Amino acid sequence: MFRKAERKQSKLRIALSGPSGSGKTYSAILIAKGLGGPIAMIDTENGSGELYSHLGDYDIALMHPPYHPQKYVKALKMAEESGYKIIIIDSLSHAWSGPGGVLDIHDRVSKTTSNSYVAWREVNPHHNKLVDAILTSNCHVIATMRSKTSYEIQKDDGKTKVVKLG
């Protein structure tokens, strides 16, 4: 049952969050290149991951809606079985809020139940399987996630302007 504790190399689990255009994909690729080894990118951003192919070699798999969490799990397993050492998920946000994602599944299930709280009982296992697949992957996993952009209305010399805060 018990064995001697040994220090082992762990795998990186990192999430890069920011508003659109903040450099999440670019940064994810640079981090992956720094880790070394073959890189796979799961791209839900309409092929935008290929815009950075000049940074080095990596393979890309385009994912299209619906963004059911199980599709992410399947893509992660395929990347692992193909021998990649680093997996970039660009973007994990779609698994939550995209068409066919967790919130979409919740809305659909809520319509068939008496209350929306009960619907989470059906939805949570899908989300948990995705989280488990990321945490137990034998690859380094870098995920990008969109954050909302904040704006503020400011007055400048009597004129009103909208300023992007990030």
Secondary structure, DSSP 8 states (H G I E B T S, - for coil): ------------EEEEEESTTSSHHHHHHHHHHHH-S-EEEEE-STTGGGGGGGG---EEEE--S---HHHHHHHHHHHHHTT-SEEEEETTHHHHHSTTSHHHHHHHHHTTSS-HHHHHHHHHHHHHHHHHHHHT-SSEEEEEEE----EEEEEETTEEEEEE--
